Amino acid sequence: LRSLVGSEMCIRDSYITYGYMIDNVVLLITGTLHERDPEELKDKCHPLGKFEGMGSITIEQTTADLYNNVLVDTPLGPYIQGALAAQDLDEKHIEEIRNTLYKAYLEDFDRFCKTLGPSTYEVMHTLLGFEADRRSINITLNSFGTELEKEDRAKLYPRLGLLYPEGIRNLAQAEDSDQVQTALAHIPIFKSLFSDVGFDEDKSLEDAFFEHEVKLNKLAFEQQFGYGAFYAYFKLKEQEIRNIVWIAECIMQDQKSKISQYINIYD
């Protein structure tokens, strides 16, 4: 496909793989810290996030070796060098590393989309902004009861989306889930999503996020003369995979009454 399209589309396709690449990098860092077999780690890496240099990883490598000899030469190198030092791989919590890289990735992706014209940017700014908001909310909720300080938590929030900047400032001060809802109350869509979860005990906040993401991705197909629909198509395919996994797990666990609780894409 990349050989048949223009350079802008090729670069755009590469950005789509960066999320998987970040997850693979986090997996490799975790495995290196625990001295896991590199071949076992490579088998677990997502194929869309594989990169040159993975084949050179050995069990003798330290995290410093991984940083200096492998990670800085990947497409994520600018994010890694700009946000992390070699010693951070040993000292920071692995999820803090993941969220640091995702923040840099989303902000960079949004800047790139701005160069692709107003039609593409309108769609992509909305989709990437929602992903940034979702990550900011999840970072906040998952930080409660951990050692992550408010100041360090605030550094992980992407600087885009409906929450930026006022909602981000409010989230940074939240100390429990009720304060998170209060921080989001001025934004109708998030107020609505939290209300839906409160009234439906079978729906999690993650489910509500996925449902709204599907709606946003479907709206992307109403725009013309832009690349946003390609990204939206890819994200809808991801949801189809999650639905198939959900159905398969319900069958395996003999929970067939819950099969219909997947996220409906096609009304």
ZAPA-863083 format. One record per residue: x, y, z of N, C-alpha, C, O in turn; residue in one letter; residue number from 1. Coordinates in steps of 0.02 Angstrom, whole numbers. Each point is the difference from the previous one (the first is absolute). Layout:
[[X; Y; Z]; [X; Y; Z]; [X; Y; Z]; [X; Y; Z]; a; NUM];
...
//
This chain:
[[42; -60; 0]; [-42; 60; 0]; [44; 63; 0]; [-14; 47; -37]; l; 1];
[[67; -47; 78]; [42; 59; 5]; [35; 15; -67]; [15; 57; -15]; r; 2];
[[-2; -110; -24]; [33; 11; -64]; [-46; 32; -52]; [23; 23; -52]; s; 3];
[[-88; -23; 65]; [-49; 25; -48]; [-25; 70; 16]; [-37; 30; -40]; l; 4];
[[56; -4; 98]; [-27; 65; 21]; [56; 51; 7]; [59; -17; -5]; v; 5];
[[-78; 79; 15]; [48; 54; 5]; [38; -1; 65]; [-15; -38; 46]; g; 6];
[[66; 82; -42]; [43; 2; 59]; [-38; 21; 62]; [15; -26; 54]; s; 7];
[[-63; 72; -60]; [-39; 21; 58]; [-37; -58; 31]; [-2; -8; 61]; e; 8];
[[-28; -34; -104]; [-37; -57; 24]; [46; -51; 33]; [-18; -31; 50]; m; 9];
[[78; 22; -78]; [49; -46; 29]; [19; 23; 71]; [3; -41; 46]; c; 10];
[[11; 106; -39]; [18; 26; 65]; [-58; -9; 49]; [10; -18; 58]; i; 11];
[[-70; 30; -83]; [-60; -7; 41]; [-9; -72; 23]; [-15; -12; 59]; r; 12];
[[25; -36; -104]; [-3; -71; 19]; [51; -15; 54]; [-14; -39; 46]; d; 13];
[[73; 69; -51]; [52; -13; 50]; [-23; 25; 69]; [12; -33; 50]; s; 14];
[[-44; 92; -48]; [-25; 26; 63]; [-50; -48; 32]; [-2; -8; 61]; y; 15];
[[-38; -24; -102]; [-50; -47; 27]; [34; -58; 36]; [-27; -26; 49]; i; 16];
[[86; 6; -72]; [35; -57; 31]; [37; 21; 64]; [20; -44; 39]; t; 17];
[[-12; 108; -27]; [41; 22; 57]; [-31; -21; 68]; [37; -14; 47]; y; 18];
[[-103; 12; -43]; [-31; -22; 63]; [19; -71; 16]; [16; -16; 58]; g; 19];
[[-17; -28; -108]; [21; -69; 10]; [74; -3; 16]; [22; -42; 40]; y; 20];
[[17; 86; -71]; [71; 0; 13]; [15; 19; 72]; [45; -28; 32]; m; 21];
[[-83; 76; -6]; [9; 20; 70]; [-14; -60; 46]; [38; -12; 47]; i; 22];
[[-92; -24; -60]; [-16; -59; 41]; [55; -52; -4]; [17; -32; 50]; d; 23];
[[12; 23; -110]; [55; -48; -8]; [62; 22; 39]; [33; -40; 31]; n; 24];
[[-19; 105; -34]; [58; 27; 36]; [-8; -11; 75]; [48; -20; 34]; v; 25];
[[-108; 33; -8]; [-13; -11; 71]; [8; -73; 18]; [27; -17; 53]; v; 26];
[[-50; -28; -97]; [8; -72; 12]; [74; -18; 2]; [20; -40; 43]; l; 27];
[[20; 67; -88]; [72; -15; -2]; [36; 27; 62]; [44; -33; 27]; l; 28];
[[-64; 93; -5]; [31; 28; 60]; [-16; -43; 61]; [44; -16; 40]; i; 29];
[[-108; -4; -34]; [-21; -42; 56]; [38; -66; -1]; [24; -24; 51]; t; 30];
[[-19; -6; -110]; [35; -64; -7]; [73; 6; 17]; [29; -45; 32]; g; 31];
[[3; 100; -53]; [71; 10; 15]; [11; 8; 75]; [48; -27; 28]; t; 32];
[[-93; 64; 5]; [6; 9; 72]; [-5; -66; 38]; [31; -9; 52]; l; 33];
[[-72; -36; -79]; [-10; -65; 34]; [40; -56; -32]; [-11; -59; 15]; h; 34];
[[58; 77; -59]; [46; -48; -31]; [-37; -57; -35]; [17; -58; 6]; e; 35];
[[-68; 77; -44]; [-39; -49; -38]; [36; -16; -66]; [41; 40; -24]; r; 36];
[[-57; -97; -4]; [29; -22; -63]; [-22; 47; -56]; [-60; 7; -12]; d; 37];
[[107; 26; -23]; [-19; 47; -53]; [-44; -31; -55]; [-44; 33; -26]; p; 38];
[[57; -96; 9]; [-40; -32; -52]; [-73; -7; 21]; [-45; 8; -40]; e; 39];
[[36; -23; 104]; [-69; -5; 27]; [-34; 68; -3]; [-59; 4; -16]; e; 40];
[[96; 49; 31]; [-28; 68; -2]; [-19; 19; -71]; [-53; 29; -12]; l; 41];
[[97; -45; -36]; [-13; 19; -69]; [-62; -35; -27]; [-38; 29; -39]; k; 42];
[[27; -91; 61]; [-60; -37; -22]; [-63; 33; 25]; [-53; -6; -31]; d; 43];
[[57; 41; 89]; [-59; 31; 29]; [-12; 70; -27]; [-53; 29; 13]; k; 44];
[[101; -2; -49]; [-8; 68; -27]; [-52; 2; -56]; [-6; -47; -39]; c; 45];
[[-32; 101; 36]; [-50; 7; -52]; [35; 10; -67]; [47; 40; -5]; h; 46];
[[-67; -76; -47]; [34; 5; -65]; [0; 69; -31]; [47; 19; -35]; p; 47];
[[-100; 22; 49]; [-2; 67; -29]; [48; 48; 35]; [14; 54; -24]; l; 48];
[[12; -75; 82]; [45; 43; 37]; [72; -24; 1]; [40; 25; 39]; g; 49];
[[-24; -72; -82]; [69; -24; -3]; [44; 50; -38]; [-24; 36; -43]; k; 50];
[[88; -35; 61]; [46; 49; -30]; [69; -30; -8]; [17; -51; 32]; f; 51];
[[22; 82; -74]; [69; -23; -10]; [39; 7; 64]; [-7; 49; 36]; e; 52];
[[48; -98; -21]; [39; 1; 61]; [-24; -49; 52]; [36; -18; 46]; g; 53];
[[-98; -5; -53]; [-27; -48; 48]; [40; -65; -2]; [8; -34; 51]; m; 54];
[[17; 17; -110]; [37; -63; -7]; [67; 0; 36]; [29; -53; 12]; g; 55];
[[-4; 113; 5]; [65; 4; 32]; [-3; -2; 76]; [51; 0; 34]; s; 56];
[[-111; -3; -6]; [-8; -1; 72]; [22; -67; 28]; [-22; -53; -24]; i; 57];
[[64; 54; 75]; [23; -62; 32]; [-16; 2; 74]; [-14; 52; 28]; t; 58];
[[17; -110; 4]; [-17; -6; 71]; [52; 34; 44]; [-14; 16; 57]; i; 59];
[[75; -6; -85]; [54; 30; 40]; [-8; 76; 4]; [33; 33; 41]; e; 60];
[[-75; -4; -82]; [-7; 72; -2]; [-31; 28; 64]; [-45; -30; 29]; q; 61];
[[70; 88; -8]; [-32; 37; 54]; [-49; 50; -30]; [-4; 7; -61]; t; 62];
[[-33; 26; 104]; [-47; 51; -26]; [38; 57; -33]; [-24; 31; -48]; t; 63];
[[85; -16; 73]; [40; 53; -30]; [21; -21; -71]; [-1; 41; -46]; a; 64];
[[20; -105; 37]; [17; -25; -66]; [-61; 4; -46]; [5; 20; -58]; d; 65];
[[-63; -39; 84]; [-61; 2; -39]; [-15; 71; -23]; [-20; 11; -57]; l; 66];
[[29; 36; 102]; [-13; 71; -15]; [48; 26; -54]; [-21; 28; -50]; y; 67];
[[86; -38; 62]; [51; 30; -43]; [9; -36; -67]; [17; 32; -49]; n; 68];
[[-27; -98; 48]; [16; -38; -60]; [-61; -18; -42]; [7; -18; -59]; n; 69];
[[-67; 23; 88]; [-60; -22; -36]; [-53; 55; -3]; [-19; 22; -54]; v; 70];
[[-4; 0; 112]; [-60; 42; 3]; [10; 68; -33]; [-46; 24; -34]; l; 71];
[[104; 8; 43]; [9; 67; -28]; [3; -1; -76]; [-6; 52; -32]; v; 72];
[[16; -110; 2]; [4; -6; -73]; [-66; -21; -31]; [-4; -9; -61]; d; 73];
[[-48; 0; 101]; [-66; -18; -26]; [-37; 63; -22]; [23; 55; 16]; t; 74];
[[-79; -62; -52]; [-40; 60; -17]; [-23; 38; 62]; [-17; 59; -5]; p; 75];
[[17; -92; 63]; [-19; 34; 62]; [58; 36; 32]; [-8; 32; 53]; l; 76];
[[67; -36; -84]; [60; 30; 29]; [-8; 72; 22]; [20; 18; 55]; g; 77];
[[-50; 26; -98]; [-9; 70; 22]; [-43; 6; 63]; [14; 43; 42]; p; 78];
[[-65; -84; -35]; [-41; 2; 60]; [39; -23; 61]; [-3; 30; 53]; y; 79];
[[40; -84; -63]; [38; -30; 55]; [55; 47; 24]; [6; 12; 60]; i; 80];
[[33; 16; -107]; [53; 45; 19]; [-26; 66; 28]; [32; 31; 43]; q; 81];
[[-91; -10; -67]; [-27; 63; 23]; [-33; -3; 68]; [-7; 51; 34]; g; 82];
[[-13; -112; -13]; [-39; -5; 62]; [31; -45; 52]; [-18; 3; 59]; a; 83];
[[65; -47; -79]; [27; -49; 46]; [76; -3; -5]; [28; 10; -53]; l; 84];
[[3; -23; 110]; [72; -15; 1]; [9; -74; 12]; [-46; -35; 19]; a; 85];
[[107; 10; -31]; [13; -72; 8]; [-17; -24; 70]; [-28; -55; 8]; a; 86];
[[44; 95; 43]; [-13; -23; 69]; [-74; -2; 16]; [-20; -34; 47]; q; 87];
[[-21; 70; -86]; [-72; -1; 12]; [-29; -69; -10]; [-50; -18; 31]; d; 88];
[[81; -22; -75]; [-26; -67; -13]; [4; -44; 61]; [-39; -47; 8]; l; 89];
[[86; 62; 36]; [7; -37; 63]; [-41; 31; 56]; [-25; -35; 44]; d; 90];
[[20; 102; -45]; [-28; 35; 59]; [-74; 14; -5]; [-35; 1; 51]; e; 91];
[[9; 11; -111]; [-70; 17; -8]; [-44; -62; -4]; [22; -52; -24]; k; 92];
[[-85; 58; 49]; [-48; -54; -8]; [-15; -10; -74]; [-2; 48; -39]; h; 93];
[[-7; -110; 20]; [-7; -16; -72]; [-59; 36; -31]; [4; 20; -59]; i; 94];
[[-59; -11; 95]; [-58; 35; -28]; [14; 75; -7]; [-29; 33; -44]; e; 95];
[[73; -7; 86]; [19; 70; -7]; [40; 10; -64]; [-7; 51; -34]; e; 96];
[[49; -100; 17]; [38; 2; -62]; [-47; -4; -60]; [6; 38; -47]; i; 97];
[[-54; -84; 51]; [-49; -8; -55]; [-38; 65; -11]; [-7; 23; -57]; r; 98];
[[-18; 7; 110]; [-40; 61; -7]; [41; 60; -22]; [-26; 43; -35]; n; 99];
[[89; -41; 54]; [45; 53; -23]; [9; -4; -76]; [-2; 51; -34]; t; 100];
[[12; -112; 8]; [9; -9; -72]; [-64; 14; -38]; [1; 30; -53]; l; 101];
[[-58; -52; 81]; [-64; 12; -33]; [-16; 75; -4]; [-27; 24; -50]; y; 102];
[[45; 12; 102]; [-12; 73; -1]; [39; 32; -58]; [-28; 39; -38]; k; 103];
[[92; -56; 33]; [42; 28; -53]; [-26; -20; -69]; [0; 39; -47]; a; 104];
[[-22; -102; 42]; [-25; -26; -64]; [-64; 36; -22]; [-4; 21; -58]; y; 105];
[[-44; -15; 102]; [-64; 32; -18]; [10; 73; -19]; [-30; 24; -48]; l; 106];
[[71; 11; 86]; [12; 71; -16]; [35; 7; -67]; [-15; 46; -39]; e; 107];
[[63; -90; 25]; [36; 3; -64]; [-46; -19; -58]; [2; 32; -53]; d; 108];
[[-43; -83; 62]; [-47; -22; -51]; [-48; 57; -17]; [-16; 12; -58]; f; 109];
[[-8; 22; 109]; [-47; 55; -11]; [34; 56; -40]; [-31; 30; -44]; d; 110];
[[94; -15; 60]; [36; 52; -37]; [9; -20; -73]; [-7; 41; -45]; r; 111];
[[22; -105; 34]; [8; -24; -69]; [-65; 6; -39]; [1; 22; -58]; f; 112];
[[-56; -40; 89]; [-65; 3; -35]; [-19; 71; -20]; [-37; 10; -47]; c; 113];
[[63; 38; 84]; [-15; 70; -16]; [31; 19; -67]; [-23; 48; -32]; k; 114];
[[74; -84; 10]; [32; 15; -64]; [-36; -32; -59]; [18; 11; -57]; t; 115];
[[-70; -51; 71]; [-34; -38; -53]; [-63; 34; -27]; [-36; -29; -40]; l; 116];
[[23; 90; 63]; [-58; 36; -25]; [-57; 0; 50]; [-2; -42; 45]; g; 117];
[[-44; 90; -52]; [-54; 9; 49]; [-48; -59; 6]; [-24; -15; 55]; p; 118];
[[9; -19; -110]; [-48; -56; 3]; [28; -57; 42]; [-35; -28; 43]; s; 119];
[[98; 10; -55]; [31; -53; 39]; [8; 21; 73]; [-14; -38; 46]; t; 120];
[[37; 100; -36]; [14; 22; 68]; [-64; 4; 43]; [2; -17; 59]; y; 121];
[[-56; 38; -88]; [-63; 4; 37]; [-19; -68; 29]; [-19; -6; 58]; e; 122];
[[24; -46; -100]; [-17; -67; 22]; [52; -26; 50]; [-18; -25; 54]; v; 123];
[[81; 30; -72]; [52; -30; 41]; [9; 36; 67]; [14; -32; 50]; m; 124];
[[-22; 97; -50]; [6; 37; 63]; [-53; -23; 49]; [13; -5; 60]; h; 125];
[[-73; -9; -85]; [-54; -25; 43]; [16; -70; 26]; [-8; -14; 60]; t; 126];
[[31; -31; -105]; [14; -69; 20]; [60; -4; 48]; [-3; -35; 50]; l; 127];
[[56; 70; -67]; [59; -1; 43]; [-13; 36; 66]; [25; -20; 52]; l; 128];
[[-66; 72; -55]; [-18; 36; 61]; [-39; -44; 48]; [11; 2; 60]; g; 129];
[[-57; -42; -87]; [-38; -46; 43]; [47; -52; 31]; [-7; -16; 59]; f; 130];
[[53; -10; -99]; [48; -49; 27]; [42; 32; 56]; [14; -32; 50]; e; 131];
[[6; 95; -60]; [38; 35; 51]; [-41; 9; 64]; [25; -11; 55]; a; 132];
[[-88; 30; -63]; [-44; 9; 58]; [-10; -66; 37]; [2; -2; 62]; d; 133];
[[-14; -51; -99]; [-10; -66; 32]; [62; -20; 39]; [-5; -25; 56]; r; 134];
[[64; 36; -84]; [61; -19; 35]; [9; 43; 63]; [21; -26; 51]; r; 135];
[[-37; 90; -55]; [7; 44; 58]; [-46; -23; 57]; [20; -1; 58]; s; 136];
[[-81; -17; -76]; [-48; -23; 51]; [23; -65; 31]; [-1; -8; 61]; i; 137];
[[23; -39; -103]; [22; -65; 26]; [63; 6; 42]; [8; -34; 51]; n; 138];
[[38; 78; -72]; [61; 11; 39]; [-19; 24; 70]; [28; -22; 50]; i; 139];
[[-76; 68; -47]; [-22; 28; 65]; [-32; -54; 43]; [19; -8; 58]; t; 140];
[[-67; -29; -86]; [-34; -51; 39]; [47; -55; 24]; [-6; -25; 56]; l; 141];
[[53; 6; -99]; [46; -54; 17]; [55; 22; 48]; [36; -42; 27]; n; 142];
[[-29; 107; -17]; [53; 25; 45]; [-21; -1; 73]; [42; 4; 44]; s; 143];
[[-107; -9; -32]; [-23; 2; 70]; [25; -62; 37]; [-7; -57; -24]; f; 144];
[[35; 68; 83]; [26; -56; 39]; [69; -21; -20]; [25; -51; 24]; g; 145];
[[8; 89; -69]; [68; -16; -21]; [47; 54; 26]; [-21; 48; 32]; t; 146];
[[85; -56; -47]; [51; 48; 22]; [9; 58; -49]; [41; 44; 12]; e; 147];
[[-80; -43; -66]; [7; 52; -50]; [-26; 66; 29]; [-58; 6; 18]; l; 148];
[[103; 44; -15]; [-18; 65; 27]; [-41; 40; -51]; [4; -12; -60]; e; 149];
[[-43; 60; 85]; [-42; 41; -44]; [42; 36; -52]; [-20; 5; -58]; k; 150];
[[79; 21; 78]; [42; 38; -46]; [24; -46; -57]; [1; 20; -58]; e; 151];
[[18; -81; 75]; [24; -48; -50]; [-57; -23; -44]; [8; -11; -60]; d; 152];
[[-67; 3; 90]; [-59; -21; -38]; [-18; 52; -52]; [-16; -17; -57]; r; 153];
[[19; 80; 75]; [-18; 54; -46]; [46; 2; -61]; [-21; 22; -54]; a; 154];
[[83; -45; 62]; [48; 0; -55]; [-18; -52; -53]; [27; 2; -56]; k; 155];
[[-70; -48; 73]; [-18; -55; -46]; [-60; 17; -44]; [-14; -36; -47]; l; 156];
[[-22; 90; 62]; [-59; 17; -38]; [18; 30; -68]; [38; 48; -3]; y; 157];
[[-64; -76; -51]; [12; 31; -66]; [-31; 69; -4]; [-52; 13; 30]; p; 158];
[[85; 31; -65]; [-23; 70; -6]; [-43; 9; -62]; [16; 40; -44]; r; 159];
[[-71; -76; 42]; [-51; 10; -51]; [-63; -34; 23]; [-1; -35; 50]; l; 160];
[[-54; 45; -87]; [-64; -29; 19]; [-46; 51; 33]; [19; 58; 11]; g; 161];
[[-80; -80; 3]; [-49; 44; 31]; [20; 20; 71]; [-21; 53; 24]; l; 162];
[[61; -94; 9]; [19; 14; 69]; [56; 53; 5]; [10; 29; 53]; l; 163];
[[25; -18; -107]; [56; 45; 3]; [-22; 72; -16]; [-32; 11; -51]; y; 164];
[[49; 38; 93]; [42; -6; 60]; [-37; -3; 67]; [26; -25; 49]; p; 165];
[[-89; 51; -48]; [-34; 7; 65]; [-13; -67; 34]; [14; -8; 59]; e; 166];
[[-40; -41; -98]; [-14; -65; 29]; [61; -35; 26]; [-2; -35; 50]; g; 167];
[[59; 45; -85]; [63; -30; 22]; [21; 29; 68]; [22; -37; 44]; i; 168];
[[-30; 102; -37]; [18; 31; 65]; [-44; -28; 55]; [24; -11; 56]; r; 169];
[[-88; 1; -70]; [-45; -27; 50]; [17; -73; 17]; [-1; -20; 58]; n; 170];
[[15; -19; -110]; [18; -70; 11]; [63; -6; 43]; [5; -45; 41]; l; 171];
[[42; 90; -52]; [64; -4; 36]; [-10; 6; 75]; [43; -22; 39]; a; 172];
[[-98; 53; -18]; [-13; 9; 72]; [-47; -52; 29]; [-11; -1; 61]; q; 173];
[[-17; -43; -103]; [-49; -49; 24]; [33; -52; 46]; [56; -22; -13]; a; 174];
[[-92; 3; 65]; [26; -48; 48]; [-42; -63; 5]; [19; -47; 34]; e; 175];
[[-77; 46; -68]; [-41; -61; -2]; [-46; 4; -62]; [0; 50; -36]; d; 176];
[[-37; -104; 25]; [-41; -4; -61]; [-56; 53; -1]; [-18; 24; -53]; s; 177];
[[-8; -7; 112]; [-52; 53; 2]; [28; 67; -23]; [-33; 37; -36]; d; 178];
[[95; -22; 55]; [31; 62; -21]; [17; -1; -74]; [2; 52; -33]; q; 179];
[[10; -112; 6]; [11; -6; -72]; [-63; 19; -37]; [2; 38; -48]; v; 180];
[[-59; -64; 70]; [-64; 17; -32]; [-14; 75; 5]; [-25; 30; -47]; q; 181];
[[41; -1; 104]; [-10; 72; 9]; [44; 40; -48]; [-21; 50; -28]; t; 182];
[[83; -74; 19]; [47; 33; -45]; [-23; -2; -73]; [18; 43; -40]; a; 183];
[[-59; -94; 23]; [-23; -9; -69]; [-71; 26; -11]; [-25; -1; -56]; l; 184];
[[-7; 26; 108]; [-71; 17; -3]; [-15; 56; -51]; [-56; 4; -24]; a; 185];
[[105; 38; 9]; [-12; 56; -46]; [2; -22; -73]; [-13; 40; -44]; h; 186];
[[30; -104; 32]; [3; -25; -69]; [-57; -50; -9]; [3; -55; 28]; i; 187];
[[-55; 72; -66]; [-60; -41; -4]; [12; -74; -17]; [-32; -43; 29]; p; 188];
[[76; 29; -76]; [9; -70; -22]; [27; -43; 57]; [-21; -57; 8]; i; 189];
[[68; 83; 31]; [28; -40; 54]; [-48; -4; 59]; [-2; -50; 36]; f; 190];
[[-36; 102; -26]; [-52; -3; 52]; [-51; -54; -18]; [-22; -37; 43]; k; 191];
[[5; 33; -107]; [-47; -51; -24]; [28; -70; 6]; [-36; -46; 21]; s; 192];
[[100; 37; -39]; [31; -67; 2]; [2; -26; 72]; [-15; -59; 12]; l; 193];
[[33; 102; 35]; [2; -22; 70]; [-70; -15; 26]; [-9; -46; 40]; f; 194];
[[-40; 84; -63]; [-70; -13; 20]; [-24; -68; -26]; [-33; -37; 36]; s; 195];
[[50; 21; -99]; [-19; -64; -29]; [28; -58; 40]; [-35; -50; 11]; d; 196];
[[97; 56; 11]; [32; -53; 39]; [-35; -8; 67]; [-9; -55; 25]; v; 197];
[[-11; 111; 5]; [-32; -2; 65]; [-68; -33; -2]; [-20; -32; 49]; g; 198];
[[-16; 38; -105]; [-67; -28; -6]; [0; -72; -26]; [-50; -35; 8]; f; 199];
[[104; 13; -38]; [3; -68; -29]; [56; -38; 33]; [59; 11; -15]; d; 200];
[[-76; -57; 60]; [51; -36; 38]; [40; -48; -43]; [53; -22; 20]; e; 201];
[[-79; 5; -79]; [36; -46; -45]; [49; 37; -46]; [37; -32; -37]; d; 202];
[[-38; 98; 40]; [44; 39; -45]; [56; 33; 41]; [-12; 33; 51]; k; 203];
[[73; -44; -73]; [58; 32; 32]; [15; 66; -34]; [-26; 14; -54]; s; 204];
[[68; 27; 86]; [21; 62; -31]; [37; -13; -65]; [-7; 37; -48]; l; 205];
[[46; -91; 47]; [36; -18; -61]; [-49; -15; -57]; [11; 20; -57]; e; 206];
[[-66; -56; 73]; [-52; -14; -50]; [-29; 66; -27]; [-10; 7; -61]; d; 207];
[[-4; 39; 106]; [-29; 64; -21]; [48; 38; -46]; [-21; 31; -48]; a; 208];
[[85; -33; 64]; [50; 32; -43]; [1; -32; -69]; [2; 35; -51]; f; 209];
[[-2; -102; 49]; [1; -35; -64]; [-61; 16; -42]; [5; 9; -61]; f; 210];
[[-63; -6; 93]; [-62; 16; -36]; [4; 69; -32]; [-19; 10; -58]; e; 211];
[[43; 38; 96]; [5; 68; -27]; [53; 4; -55]; [-8; 35; -49]; h; 212];
[[63; -72; 58]; [52; -1; -51]; [-28; -27; -66]; [17; 25; -54]; e; 213];
[[-59; -77; 57]; [-31; -28; -60]; [-41; 54; -35]; [3; 7; -61]; v; 214];
[[-42; 31; 99]; [-41; 54; -30]; [43; 51; -35]; [-15; 22; -56]; k; 215];
[[70; -2; 88]; [45; 50; -30]; [32; -27; -64]; [6; 36; -50]; l; 216];
[[14; -99; 51]; [31; -30; -59]; [-49; -6; -58]; [19; 9; -57]; n; 217];
[[-81; -25; 72]; [-51; -4; -54]; [-14; 69; -30]; [-13; 5; -60]; k; 218];
[[16; 46; 101]; [-11; 68; -26]; [56; 21; -47]; [-10; 44; -43]; l; 219];
[[68; -74; 50]; [57; 19; -43]; [-15; -14; -74]; [30; 31; -43]; a; 220];
[[-74; -79; 29]; [-15; -18; -69]; [-47; 51; -34]; [-13; -5; -60]; f; 221];
[[-12; 53; 98]; [-42; 51; -29]; [40; 58; -28]; [-27; 43; -35]; e; 222];
[[93; -43; 49]; [44; 52; -27]; [28; -23; -67]; [10; -60; -11]; q; 223];
[[4; 107; -33]; [29; -16; -65]; [69; 33; -8]; [16; 49; 34]; q; 224];
[[23; -77; -79]; [65; 29; -19]; [47; 4; 59]; [34; 51; 10]; f; 225];
[[-31; -104; 30]; [47; -2; 56]; [20; -71; 14]; [-29; -48; -26]; g; 226];
[[79; 42; 69]; [26; -66; 18]; [-31; -29; 63]; [14; -57; 19]; y; 227];
[[-56; 96; 15]; [-27; -22; 64]; [-38; -66; -3]; [2; -39; 48]; g; 228];
[[-35; 26; -104]; [-39; -62; -5]; [44; -62; 3]; [-23; -52; 23]; a; 229];
[[85; 57; -47]; [45; -57; 2]; [15; -19; 73]; [-1; -59; 18]; f; 230];
[[16; 109; 22]; [14; -11; 71]; [-62; -28; 35]; [5; -46; 40]; y; 231];
[[-63; 76; -55]; [-63; -22; 31]; [-15; -73; -18]; [-22; -39; 43]; a; 232];
[[33; 21; -106]; [-11; -69; -22]; [44; -48; 40]; [-23; -53; 22]; y; 233];
[[85; 72; -13]; [47; -42; 38]; [-24; -8; 72]; [2; -56; 27]; f; 234];
[[-24; 110; 5]; [-23; -3; 69]; [-63; -41; 7]; [-9; -34; 51]; k; 235];
[[-36; 37; -100]; [-60; -41; 2]; [17; -74; -7]; [-33; -42; 31]; l; 236];
[[84; 26; -70]; [23; -69; -5]; [28; -24; 66]; [-9; -58; 19]; k; 237];
[[42; 102; 17]; [24; -18; 67]; [-58; -19; 46]; [4; -48; 38]; e; 238];
[[-59; 87; -43]; [-58; -15; 41]; [-32; -66; -21]; [-24; -37; 43]; q; 239];
[[24; 22; -107]; [-26; -65; -23]; [39; -56; 32]; [-29; -50; 21]; e; 240];
[[94; 57; -17]; [43; -52; 31]; [-17; -7; 73]; [-6; -56; 26]; i; 241];
[[-3; 112; 9]; [-19; -3; 71]; [-68; -36; 8]; [-9; -38; 47]; r; 242];
[[-37; 51; -93]; [-65; -33; 3]; [6; -76; -9]; [-32; -38; 35]; n; 243];
[[73; 18; -83]; [10; -72; -12]; [31; -33; 61]; [-20; -55; 20]; i; 244];
[[70; 88; 10]; [32; -27; 61]; [-51; -6; 56]; [-1; -50; 36]; v; 245];
[[-41; 101; -28]; [-52; -1; 52]; [-47; -60; -10]; [-15; -36; 48]; w; 246];
[[-9; 27; -109]; [-47; -55; -14]; [33; -67; 13]; [-30; -45; 29]; i; 247];
[[93; 38; -51]; [36; -63; 11]; [10; -15; 74]; [-7; -57; 21]; a; 248];
[[23; 109; 18]; [10; -10; 72]; [-66; -18; 35]; [0; -42; 45]; e; 249];
[[-54; 72; -67]; [-65; -17; 29]; [-17; -73; -13]; [-27; -35; 44]; c; 250];
[[42; 11; -104]; [-14; -70; -17]; [44; -47; 42]; [-24; -50; 26]; i; 251];
[[89; 67; -21]; [47; -42; 37]; [-18; -4; 74]; [9; -52; 32]; m; 252];
[[-35; 107; -4]; [-16; 3; 71]; [-74; -16; 14]; [-24; 8; 56]; q; 253];
[[-10; -32; -108]; [-71; -18; 6]; [-41; 57; 28]; [-42; -9; 45]; d; 254];
[[54; 69; -72]; [-37; 60; 19]; [-38; 27; -61]; [5; 59; -17]; q; 255];
[[-42; -104; -16]; [-32; 19; -63]; [-52; 55; 8]; [-17; 34; -48]; k; 256];
[[-9; -26; 108]; [-50; 53; 10]; [31; 69; -6]; [-36; 49; -7]; s; 257];
[[102; -45; 11]; [34; 65; -4]; [30; 14; -69]; [31; 52; -10]; k; 258];
[[-41; -97; -37]; [30; 8; -66]; [-22; 66; -33]; [39; 33; -34]; i; 259];
[[-101; -14; 44]; [-27; 60; -34]; [26; 65; 29]; [-18; 54; -25]; s; 260];
[[61; -57; 75]; [26; 61; 32]; [62; 27; -36]; [36; 42; 28]; q; 261];
[[-24; -64; -89]; [55; 29; -39]; [-20; 69; -24]; [-58; 20; 4]; y; 262];
[[107; 18; -29]; [-12; 68; -23]; [-26; -4; -72]; [37; -19; -46]; i; 263];
[[-99; 38; 36]; [-31; -5; -67]; [27; 54; -46]; [-1; 60; 15]; n; 264];
[[26; -82; -72]; [27; 48; -50]; [-52; 17; -53]; [-7; 58; -19]; i; 265];
[[-29; -109; -3]; [-47; 10; -54]; [-71; -3; 27]; [-25; -54; 16]; y; 266];
[[-8; 111; -12]; [-68; 3; 26]; [-50; -29; -49]; [-60; -2; 14]; d; 267];
//
